[in-house]
Amino acid sequence: MKATYLLVCMLLSLLSWQCSSSEEAAPPKLDYDQASRQLMNDLAPQIVGR
């Protein structure tokens, strides 16, 4: 009985360890204001016709 309980606990701990998210996997946060400025700076010459 103890061996079965120990096996179940080990399996549950392995599953929760595998499924836990890490901060390394998260994509970096995007600064939308800076991205918008950069996009406008890149597109402005094309819109004006330079």
mmCIF file of the N, C-alpha and C atoms, coordinates in Angstrom:
data_MODEL
# 
_entry.id   MODEL 
# 
loop_
_atom_site.group_PDB 
_atom_site.id 
_atom_site.type_symbol 
_atom_site.label_atom_id 
_atom_site.label_alt_id 
_atom_site.label_comp_id 
_atom_site.label_asym_id 
_atom_site.label_entity_id 
_atom_site.label_seq_id 
_atom_site.pdbx_PDB_ins_code 
_atom_site.Cartn_x 
_atom_site.Cartn_y 
_atom_site.Cartn_z 
_atom_site.occupancy 
_atom_site.B_iso_or_equiv 
_atom_site.pdbx_formal_charge 
_atom_site.auth_seq_id 
_atom_site.auth_comp_id 
_atom_site.auth_asym_id 
_atom_site.auth_atom_id 
_atom_site.pdbx_PDB_model_num 
ATOM 1   N N  . MET A 1 1  ? 0.816  -1.187 0.000   1.00 0.00 ? 1  MET A N  1 
ATOM 2   C CA . MET A 1 1  ? 0.000  0.000  0.000   1.00 0.00 ? 1  MET A CA 1 
ATOM 3   C C  . MET A 1 1  ? 0.864  1.258  0.000   1.00 0.00 ? 1  MET A C  1 
ATOM 4   N N  . LYS A 1 2  ? 1.928  1.235  0.811   1.00 0.00 ? 2  LYS A N  1 
ATOM 5   C CA . LYS A 1 2  ? 2.803  2.383  0.871   1.00 0.00 ? 2  LYS A CA 1 
ATOM 6   C C  . LYS A 1 2  ? 3.537  2.573  -0.452  1.00 0.00 ? 2  LYS A C  1 
ATOM 7   N N  . ALA A 1 3  ? 3.887  1.464  -1.077  1.00 0.00 ? 3  ALA A N  1 
ATOM 8   C CA . ALA A 1 3  ? 4.609  1.549  -2.345  1.00 0.00 ? 3  ALA A CA 1 
ATOM 9   C C  . ALA A 1 3  ? 3.716  2.157  -3.429  1.00 0.00 ? 3  ALA A C  1 
ATOM 10  N N  . THR A 1 4  ? 2.448  1.806  -3.441  1.00 0.00 ? 4  THR A N  1 
ATOM 11  C CA . THR A 1 4  ? 1.513  2.360  -4.423  1.00 0.00 ? 4  THR A CA 1 
ATOM 12  C C  . THR A 1 4  ? 1.327  3.851  -4.178  1.00 0.00 ? 4  THR A C  1 
ATOM 13  N N  . TYR A 1 5  ? 1.186  4.233  -2.921  1.00 0.00 ? 5  TYR A N  1 
ATOM 14  C CA . TYR A 1 5  ? 1.033  5.645  -2.574  1.00 0.00 ? 5  TYR A CA 1 
ATOM 15  C C  . TYR A 1 5  ? 2.280  6.434  -2.980  1.00 0.00 ? 5  TYR A C  1 
ATOM 16  N N  . LEU A 1 6  ? 3.450  5.868  -2.730  1.00 0.00 ? 6  LEU A N  1 
ATOM 17  C CA . LEU A 1 6  ? 4.704  6.510  -3.097  1.00 0.00 ? 6  LEU A CA 1 
ATOM 18  C C  . LEU A 1 6  ? 4.825  6.636  -4.612  1.00 0.00 ? 6  LEU A C  1 
ATOM 19  N N  . LEU A 1 7  ? 4.440  5.624  -5.340  1.00 0.00 ? 7  LEU A N  1 
ATOM 20  C CA . LEU A 1 7  ? 4.496  5.652  -6.801  1.00 0.00 ? 7  LEU A CA 1 
ATOM 21  C C  . LEU A 1 7  ? 3.551  6.721  -7.365  1.00 0.00 ? 7  LEU A C  1 
ATOM 22  N N  . VAL A 1 8  ? 2.347  6.797  -6.830  1.00 0.00 ? 8  VAL A N  1 
ATOM 23  C CA . VAL A 1 8  ? 1.379  7.798  -7.277  1.00 0.00 ? 8  VAL A CA 1 
ATOM 24  C C  . VAL A 1 8  ? 1.907  9.200  -6.985  1.00 0.00 ? 8  VAL A C  1 
ATOM 25  N N  . CYS A 1 9  ? 2.466  9.406  -5.815  1.00 0.00 ? 9  CYS A N  1 
ATOM 26  C CA . CYS A 1 9  ? 3.022  10.723 -5.470  1.00 0.00 ? 9  CYS A CA 1 
ATOM 27  C C  . CYS A 1 9  ? 4.184  11.083 -6.382  1.00 0.00 ? 9  CYS A C  1 
ATOM 28  N N  . MET A 1 10 ? 5.022  10.136 -6.703  1.00 0.00 ? 10 MET A N  1 
ATOM 29  C CA . MET A 1 10 ? 6.151  10.404 -7.597  1.00 0.00 ? 10 MET A CA 1 
ATOM 30  C C  . MET A 1 10 ? 5.664  10.752 -8.995  1.00 0.00 ? 10 MET A C  1 
ATOM 31  N N  . LEU A 1 11 ? 4.680  10.038 -9.495  1.00 0.00 ? 11 LEU A N  1 
ATOM 32  C CA . LEU A 1 11 ? 4.141  10.320 -10.819 1.00 0.00 ? 11 LEU A CA 1 
ATOM 33  C C  . LEU A 1 11 ? 3.481  11.695 -10.873 1.00 0.00 ? 11 LEU A C  1 
ATOM 34  N N  . LEU A 1 12 ? 2.739  12.033 -9.843  1.00 0.00 ? 12 LEU A N  1 
ATOM 35  C CA . LEU A 1 12 ? 2.107  13.348 -9.805  1.00 0.00 ? 12 LEU A CA 1 
ATOM 36  C C  . LEU A 1 12 ? 3.133  14.468 -9.728  1.00 0.00 ? 12 LEU A C  1 
ATOM 37  N N  . SER A 1 13 ? 4.189  14.250 -8.977  1.00 0.00 ? 13 SER A N  1 
ATOM 38  C CA . SER A 1 13 ? 5.213  15.291 -8.886  1.00 0.00 ? 13 SER A CA 1 
ATOM 39  C C  . SER A 1 13 ? 5.954  15.437 -10.207 1.00 0.00 ? 13 SER A C  1 
ATOM 40  N N  . LEU A 1 14 ? 6.185  14.340 -10.913 1.00 0.00 ? 14 LEU A N  1 
ATOM 41  C CA . LEU A 1 14 ? 6.839  14.429 -12.229 1.00 0.00 ? 14 LEU A CA 1 
ATOM 42  C C  . LEU A 1 14 ? 5.952  15.140 -13.236 1.00 0.00 ? 14 LEU A C  1 
ATOM 43  N N  . LEU A 1 15 ? 4.653  14.847 -13.200 1.00 0.00 ? 15 LEU A N  1 
ATOM 44  C CA . LEU A 1 15 ? 3.735  15.507 -14.120 1.00 0.00 ? 15 LEU A CA 1 
ATOM 45  C C  . LEU A 1 15 ? 3.640  17.001 -13.844 1.00 0.00 ? 15 LEU A C  1 
ATOM 46  N N  . SER A 1 16 ? 3.558  17.369 -12.588 1.00 0.00 ? 16 SER A N  1 
ATOM 47  C CA . SER A 1 16 ? 3.449  18.789 -12.272 1.00 0.00 ? 16 SER A CA 1 
ATOM 48  C C  . SER A 1 16 ? 4.754  19.508 -12.589 1.00 0.00 ? 16 SER A C  1 
ATOM 49  N N  . TRP A 1 17 ? 5.880  18.848 -12.456 1.00 0.00 ? 17 TRP A N  1 
ATOM 50  C CA . TRP A 1 17 ? 7.169  19.455 -12.783 1.00 0.00 ? 17 TRP A CA 1 
ATOM 51  C C  . TRP A 1 17 ? 7.278  19.663 -14.289 1.00 0.00 ? 17 TRP A C  1 
ATOM 52  N N  . GLN A 1 18 ? 6.836  18.718 -15.094 1.00 0.00 ? 18 GLN A N  1 
ATOM 53  C CA . GLN A 1 18 ? 6.883  18.815 -16.554 1.00 0.00 ? 18 GLN A CA 1 
ATOM 54  C C  . GLN A 1 18 ? 5.946  19.901 -17.057 1.00 0.00 ? 18 GLN A C  1 
ATOM 55  N N  . CYS A 1 19 ? 4.797  20.040 -16.446 1.00 0.00 ? 19 CYS A N  1 
ATOM 56  C CA . CYS A 1 19 ? 3.786  20.964 -16.936 1.00 0.00 ? 19 CYS A CA 1 
ATOM 57  C C  . CYS A 1 19 ? 3.952  22.379 -16.412 1.00 0.00 ? 19 CYS A C  1 
ATOM 58  N N  . SER A 1 20 ? 4.829  22.573 -15.477 1.00 0.00 ? 20 SER A N  1 
ATOM 59  C CA . SER A 1 20 ? 4.984  23.923 -14.928 1.00 0.00 ? 20 SER A CA 1 
ATOM 60  C C  . SER A 1 20 ? 5.662  24.804 -15.959 1.00 0.00 ? 20 SER A C  1 
ATOM 61  N N  . SER A 1 21 ? 5.236  26.059 -15.982 1.00 0.00 ? 21 SER A N  1 
ATOM 62  C CA . SER A 1 21 ? 5.810  26.988 -16.948 1.00 0.00 ? 21 SER A CA 1 
ATOM 63  C C  . SER A 1 21 ? 7.040  27.644 -16.346 1.00 0.00 ? 21 SER A C  1 
ATOM 64  N N  . SER A 1 22 ? 7.982  27.921 -17.192 1.00 0.00 ? 22 SER A N  1 
ATOM 65  C CA . SER A 1 22 ? 9.178  28.615 -16.741 1.00 0.00 ? 22 SER A CA 1 
ATOM 66  C C  . SER A 1 22 ? 9.195  30.003 -17.357 1.00 0.00 ? 22 SER A C  1 
ATOM 67  N N  . GLU A 1 23 ? 9.894  30.904 -16.728 1.00 0.00 ? 23 GLU A N  1 
ATOM 68  C CA . GLU A 1 23 ? 9.935  32.270 -17.219 1.00 0.00 ? 23 GLU A CA 1 
ATOM 69  C C  . GLU A 1 23 ? 10.788 32.377 -18.475 1.00 0.00 ? 23 GLU A C  1 
ATOM 70  N N  . GLU A 1 24 ? 11.656 31.420 -18.707 1.00 0.00 ? 24 GLU A N  1 
ATOM 71  C CA . GLU A 1 24 ? 12.491 31.442 -19.908 1.00 0.00 ? 24 GLU A CA 1 
ATOM 72  C C  . GLU A 1 24 ? 11.650 31.235 -21.167 1.00 0.00 ? 24 GLU A C  1 
ATOM 73  N N  . ALA A 1 25 ? 10.555 30.510 -21.047 1.00 0.00 ? 25 ALA A N  1 
ATOM 74  C CA . ALA A 1 25 ? 9.729  30.201 -22.210 1.00 0.00 ? 25 ALA A CA 1 
ATOM 75  C C  . ALA A 1 25 ? 8.808  31.364 -22.581 1.00 0.00 ? 25 ALA A C  1 
ATOM 76  N N  . ALA A 1 26 ? 8.621  32.286 -21.674 1.00 0.00 ? 26 ALA A N  1 
ATOM 77  C CA . ALA A 1 26 ? 7.730  33.413 -21.948 1.00 0.00 ? 26 ALA A CA 1 
ATOM 78  C C  . ALA A 1 26 ? 8.400  34.385 -22.920 1.00 0.00 ? 26 ALA A C  1 
ATOM 79  N N  . PRO A 1 27 ? 7.659  34.843 -23.921 1.00 0.00 ? 27 PRO A N  1 
ATOM 80  C CA . PRO A 1 27 ? 8.253  35.804 -24.858 1.00 0.00 ? 27 PRO A CA 1 
ATOM 81  C C  . PRO A 1 27 ? 8.486  37.147 -24.186 1.00 0.00 ? 27 PRO A C  1 
ATOM 82  N N  . PRO A 1 28 ? 9.464  37.893 -24.659 1.00 0.00 ? 28 PRO A N  1 
ATOM 83  C CA . PRO A 1 28 ? 9.708  39.196 -24.048 1.00 0.00 ? 28 PRO A CA 1 
ATOM 84  C C  . PRO A 1 28 ? 8.544  40.148 -24.303 1.00 0.00 ? 28 PRO A C  1 
ATOM 85  N N  . LYS A 1 29 ? 8.328  41.053 -23.375 1.00 0.00 ? 29 LYS A N  1 
ATOM 86  C CA . LYS A 1 29 ? 7.221  42.001 -23.520 1.00 0.00 ? 29 LYS A CA 1 
ATOM 87  C C  . LYS A 1 29 ? 7.580  43.023 -24.582 1.00 0.00 ? 29 LYS A C  1 
ATOM 88  N N  . LEU A 1 30 ? 6.608  43.363 -25.396 1.00 0.00 ? 30 LEU A N  1 
ATOM 89  C CA . LEU A 1 30 ? 6.799  44.293 -26.489 1.00 0.00 ? 30 LEU A CA 1 
ATOM 90  C C  . LEU A 1 30 ? 6.334  45.676 -26.062 1.00 0.00 ? 30 LEU A C  1 
ATOM 91  N N  . ASP A 1 31 ? 7.167  46.665 -26.278 1.00 0.00 ? 31 ASP A N  1 
ATOM 92  C CA . ASP A 1 31 ? 6.798  48.046 -26.009 1.00 0.00 ? 31 ASP A CA 1 
ATOM 93  C C  . ASP A 1 31 ? 6.111  48.562 -27.261 1.00 0.00 ? 31 ASP A C  1 
ATOM 94  N N  . TYR A 1 32 ? 4.777  48.615 -27.203 1.00 0.00 ? 32 TYR A N  1 
ATOM 95  C CA . TYR A 1 32 ? 3.997  48.962 -28.383 1.00 0.00 ? 32 TYR A CA 1 
ATOM 96  C C  . TYR A 1 32 ? 4.213  50.404 -28.814 1.00 0.00 ? 32 TYR A C  1 
ATOM 97  N N  . ASP A 1 33 ? 4.459  51.301 -27.873 1.00 0.00 ? 33 ASP A N  1 
ATOM 98  C CA . ASP A 1 33 ? 4.714  52.693 -28.237 1.00 0.00 ? 33 ASP A CA 1 
ATOM 99  C C  . ASP A 1 33 ? 6.009  52.804 -29.047 1.00 0.00 ? 33 ASP A C  1 
ATOM 100 N N  . GLN A 1 34 ? 7.054  52.138 -28.575 1.00 0.00 ? 34 GLN A N  1 
ATOM 101 C CA . GLN A 1 34 ? 8.331  52.179 -29.286 1.00 0.00 ? 34 GLN A CA 1 
ATOM 102 C C  . GLN A 1 34 ? 8.208  51.486 -30.648 1.00 0.00 ? 34 GLN A C  1 
ATOM 103 N N  . ALA A 1 35 ? 7.499  50.386 -30.725 1.00 0.00 ? 35 ALA A N  1 
ATOM 104 C CA . ALA A 1 35 ? 7.321  49.686 -31.993 1.00 0.00 ? 35 ALA A CA 1 
ATOM 105 C C  . ALA A 1 35 ? 6.538  50.541 -32.975 1.00 0.00 ? 35 ALA A C  1 
ATOM 106 N N  . SER A 1 36 ? 5.541  51.278 -32.472 1.00 0.00 ? 36 SER A N  1 
ATOM 107 C CA . SER A 1 36 ? 4.752  52.155 -33.333 1.00 0.00 ? 36 SER A CA 1 
ATOM 108 C C  . SER A 1 36 ? 5.612  53.296 -33.870 1.00 0.00 ? 36 SER A C  1 
ATOM 109 N N  . ARG A 1 37 ? 6.434  53.884 -33.009 1.00 0.00 ? 37 ARG A N  1 
ATOM 110 C CA . ARG A 1 37 ? 7.333  54.964 -33.467 1.00 0.00 ? 37 ARG A CA 1 
ATOM 111 C C  . ARG A 1 37 ? 8.292  54.458 -34.526 1.00 0.00 ? 37 ARG A C  1 
ATOM 112 N N  . GLN A 1 38 ? 8.842  53.285 -34.300 1.00 0.00 ? 38 GLN A N  1 
ATOM 113 C CA . GLN A 1 38 ? 9.795  52.717 -35.256 1.00 0.00 ? 38 GLN A CA 1 
ATOM 114 C C  . GLN A 1 38 ? 9.119  52.431 -36.593 1.00 0.00 ? 38 GLN A C  1 
ATOM 115 N N  . LEU A 1 39 ? 7.912  51.918 -36.556 1.00 0.00 ? 39 LEU A N  1 
ATOM 116 C CA . LEU A 1 39 ? 7.170  51.631 -37.780 1.00 0.00 ? 39 LEU A CA 1 
ATOM 117 C C  . LEU A 1 39 ? 6.888  52.916 -38.550 1.00 0.00 ? 39 LEU A C  1 
ATOM 118 N N  . MET A 1 40 ? 6.466  53.960 -37.849 1.00 0.00 ? 40 MET A N  1 
ATOM 119 C CA . MET A 1 40 ? 6.192  55.235 -38.521 1.00 0.00 ? 40 MET A CA 1 
ATOM 120 C C  . MET A 1 40 ? 7.465  55.839 -39.100 1.00 0.00 ? 40 MET A C  1 
ATOM 121 N N  . ASN A 1 41 ? 8.580  55.710 -38.384 1.00 0.00 ? 41 ASN A N  1 
ATOM 122 C CA . ASN A 1 41 ? 9.853  56.208 -38.914 1.00 0.00 ? 41 ASN A CA 1 
ATOM 123 C C  . ASN A 1 41 ? 10.266 55.439 -40.164 1.00 0.00 ? 41 ASN A C  1 
ATOM 124 N N  . ASP A 1 42 ? 9.981  54.163 -40.205 1.00 0.00 ? 42 ASP A N  1 
ATOM 125 C CA . ASP A 1 42 ? 10.336 53.347 -41.369 1.00 0.00 ? 42 ASP A CA 1 
ATOM 126 C C  . ASP A 1 42 ? 9.417  53.637 -42.555 1.00 0.00 ? 42 ASP A C  1 
ATOM 127 N N  . LEU A 1 43 ? 8.139  53.899 -42.295 1.00 0.00 ? 43 LEU A N  1 
ATOM 128 C CA . LEU A 1 43 ? 7.172  54.081 -43.368 1.00 0.00 ? 43 LEU A CA 1 
ATOM 129 C C  . LEU A 1 43 ? 7.044  55.514 -43.855 1.00 0.00 ? 43 LEU A C  1 
ATOM 130 N N  . ALA A 1 44 ? 7.400  56.499 -43.037 1.00 0.00 ? 44 ALA A N  1 
ATOM 131 C CA . ALA A 1 44 ? 7.221  57.904 -43.402 1.00 0.00 ? 44 ALA A CA 1 
ATOM 132 C C  . ALA A 1 44 ? 7.898  58.257 -44.739 1.00 0.00 ? 44 ALA A C  1 
ATOM 133 N N  . PRO A 1 45 ? 9.139  57.860 -44.976 1.00 0.00 ? 45 PRO A N  1 
ATOM 134 C CA . PRO A 1 45 ? 9.749  58.197 -46.274 1.00 0.00 ? 45 PRO A CA 1 
ATOM 135 C C  . PRO A 1 45 ? 9.017  57.580 -47.462 1.00 0.00 ? 45 PRO A C  1 
ATOM 136 N N  . GLN A 1 46 ? 8.445  56.416 -47.306 1.00 0.00 ? 46 GLN A N  1 
ATOM 137 C CA . GLN A 1 46 ? 7.726  55.766 -48.409 1.00 0.00 ? 46 GLN A CA 1 
ATOM 138 C C  . GLN A 1 46 ? 6.396  56.473 -48.678 1.00 0.00 ? 46 GLN A C  1 
ATOM 139 N N  . ILE A 1 47 ? 5.751  56.967 -47.616 1.00 0.00 ? 47 ILE A N  1 
ATOM 140 C CA . ILE A 1 47 ? 4.466  57.641 -47.771 1.00 0.00 ? 47 ILE A CA 1 
ATOM 141 C C  . ILE A 1 47 ? 4.665  58.997 -48.437 1.00 0.00 ? 47 ILE A C  1 
ATOM 142 N N  . VAL A 1 48 ? 5.712  59.711 -48.024 1.00 0.00 ? 48 VAL A N  1 
ATOM 143 C CA . VAL A 1 48 ? 5.996  61.027 -48.581 1.00 0.00 ? 48 VAL A CA 1 
ATOM 144 C C  . VAL A 1 48 ? 6.513  60.913 -50.004 1.00 0.00 ? 48 VAL A C  1 
ATOM 145 N N  . GLY A 1 49 ? 7.159  59.801 -50.323 1.00 0.00 ? 49 GLY A N  1 
ATOM 146 C CA . GLY A 1 49 ? 7.661  59.570 -51.674 1.00 0.00 ? 49 GLY A CA 1 
ATOM 147 C C  . GLY A 1 49 ? 9.141  59.860 -51.806 1.00 0.00 ? 49 GLY A C  1 
ATOM 148 N N  . ARG A 1 50 ? 9.867  59.778 -50.722 1.00 0.00 ? 50 ARG A N  1 
ATOM 149 C CA . ARG A 1 50 ? 11.308 60.009 -50.778 1.00 0.00 ? 50 ARG A CA 1 
ATOM 150 C C  . ARG A 1 50 ? 12.065 58.773 -51.112 1.00 0.00 ? 50 ARG A C  1 
# 
